Amino acid sequence: MQLLSEFNLVLRNFDWMEDALCRGRKDLNFFPEHYNTTAPKAVAVCKVCPVREDCLEFAVENHIQYGIWGGLNYPQRKRYLRTGFKKGTL
């Protein structure tokens, strides 16, 4: 699995990560073994996270294929993108 620093990122603003509820959490698995798996405990944290939309936008705009971002796995993010990703629509 690639590290974020290895990606050619479109969005490079990481400021939102400071307020992410997942920050520093080692008890949750945001990167399940199978890319299309949901991680219910991780998703529950995302649902109440104040930067959920920023997180989702970051993953969508940077085409990140692994992990739970903004409460969605990669196939869910692809569907969300096809429906017209817009901030404020979660």
Sequence and secondary structure as in RCSB ss.txt:
>XXXX:A:sequence
MQLLSEFNLVLRNFDWMEDALCRGRKDLNFFPEHYNTTAPKAVAVCKVCPVREDCLEFAVENHIQYGIWGGLNYP
QRKRYLRTGFKKGTL
>XXXX:A:secstr
   GGGS  S    GGGGG TTTT  SS SS SSTT   HHHHHHHHT TTHHHHHHHHHHTT  SS BTTB HH
HHHHHHHTT  TT  
